[in-house]
Amino acid sequence: MEYETLASEYLDYGRNKFLELSKKKPLPDGEVFLNLSKGYYTPEGERRYQKGIGFPNDEKFVKELIDKLKEISGD
């Protein structure tokens, strides 16, 4: 399946790891969804992806996800 990436942001952590947060749409026609992918940088600086998870592009769900992250992080 092919996807169109509508937006993406990267968050680096650790020595050579990153999270990619993106908004994607399956082609040719599909429901927009949000994706969180984990990866690492090669010695040449290229991104390599390991795992990912998609979830609905739903404002209520995203707010609840953010609230739960804040709860478990101690903020």
C-alpha positions in Angstrom: 0.0 0.0 0.0 1.2 3.5 -0.8 0.8 6.5 1.4 1.0 10.3 0.9 2.7 11.9 3.9 0.9 15.1 4.6 3.1 16.3 7.5 5.9 14.9 9.6 8.1 15.9 12.6 11.1 14.2 14.0 12.1 13.9 17.7 15.7 12.7 18.3 16.6 10.8 21.5 19.4 8.7 22.8 22.6 8.4 20.8 21.2 7.8 17.3 17.5 7.1 17.7 14.4 9.1 16.6 10.6 9.1 16.6 8.8 10.2 13.5 5.3 11.7 14.1 3.4 11.9 10.8 0.0 12.4 9.2 -0.6 10.1 6.3 -3.2 9.2 3.7 -3.5 5.9 1.9 -3.5 6.2 -1.9 -5.5 6.6 -4.0 -8.4 7.3 -1.5 -8.3 6.6 2.2 -8.9 7.9 5.6 -6.2 10.2 7.0 -4.4 8.7 10.0 -1.6 9.6 12.4 1.5 7.5 12.6 4.3 7.2 15.2 7.4 5.4 13.9 10.6 4.4 15.8 14.0 4.3 14.1 17.7 4.9 14.2 20.3 6.7 12.2 23.0 4.7 10.3 26.6 5.7 10.6 26.1 7.6 7.3 23.3 9.6 8.9 20.4 7.9 7.0 17.2 7.1 8.8 16.2 3.5 9.2 12.7 2.6 10.5 12.1 -0.3 12.9 8.5 -0.2 14.1 5.4 1.9 13.7 1.9 2.3 14.9 -1.0 4.1 13.3 -4.1 5.6 15.0 -7.1 7.7 14.0 -6.8 11.3 13.2 -9.4 12.1 15.8 -9.1 15.2 18.0 -10.6 13.6 21.0 -8.4 10.5 20.8 -5.2 12.7 20.3 -6.1 14.8 23.3 -6.6 11.7 25.5 -3.3 10.3 24.3 -1.5 13.5 25.2 -3.2 13.5 28.6 -2.2 9.9 29.3 1.4 10.6 28.3 1.5 13.5 30.7 0.0 11.4 33.5 2.5 8.6 33.2 5.5 11.0 32.8 4.7 12.7 36.1 3.6 16.1 34.8 
